[in-house]
Amino acid sequence: MIVIAIIGITLGYIGPRVMSGVFSSDLDRAVRDITAMIQVARSSAITKHTTYFVRFDIDEAKVAMYPKPENSGKEPEMDRERVLPEGVVLKGIKTPYQSGKDRGEMDLRVTTEGVVEQGVIQLEGPFGKQYTLVVKPFSGTLKVYDHYVEVTYD
């Protein structure tokens, strides 16, 4: 009886920690995917001397990149596309230059000099765990918060 009680207490203590680690690893992978996409778009914009865009498809939980189309009315063809891990959703994106979105698509612009449009990306994983990603424009890196952070642009 004592052994069963010890096992129960141990599982009660360790179980939630293990499960939260599994779910935050999906969020961590999503952060790595987004970071990689921004960095590839940034290096492509610099080396090819053309403006690139990083597209966030909020409804489909995808991130992709594409060069600026030659014709303005033409639908862009994505160079690369990644689906975020199962259970991770894009909750919203906003920038100082575009109104925030919680559905549809939003693009972040990457200039030929490698400057990435500043923005805030909200991710949510299983059990409501949230990450806030803040894009640093000159390096294209992300400041990652492992909780919801309200960022305002004045």
TALINTA-V193494 format. One record per run of one state. SS is the DSSP state (hx for helix, st for strand, lp for the rest). FROM is the first residue (numbers start at 0). LEN is the number of residues. If there is no record, write none. Layout:
# TALINTA-V193494
<<SS FROM LEN> <SS FROM LEN>>
This chain:
# TALINTA-V193494
<<lp 0 1> <hx 1 47> <lp 48 3> <st 51 6> <lp 57 4> <st 61 6> <lp 67 12> <st 79 4> <lp 83 5> <st 88 6> <lp 94 6> <st 100 1> <lp 101 3> <st 104 6> <lp 110 5> <st 115 1> <lp 116 2> <st 118 6> <lp 124 1> <hx 125 3> <lp 128 1> <st 129 6> <lp 135 6> <st 141 4> <lp 145 9>>
